[in-house]
Amino acid sequence: MANIAAVFHWPLSELRDLALDELIEWSARATERWNAMWGGKEGSR
């Protein structure tokens, strides 16, 4: 959940309403977005 919140700025109240499969899907999207923004270098700024 933390990566979704960090990338998309969603509050915990929104994340709690997602089913597990939705969380997995949004987590993958958050990773893709992070990699697109930061060139695939997770943790770098």
Summary of the structure (lengths in Angstrom):
residues: 45
radius of gyration: 10.8
end to end distance: 20.7
largest distance: 31.1
contacts: 94
relative contact order: 0.17
helix: 69%
strand: 0%
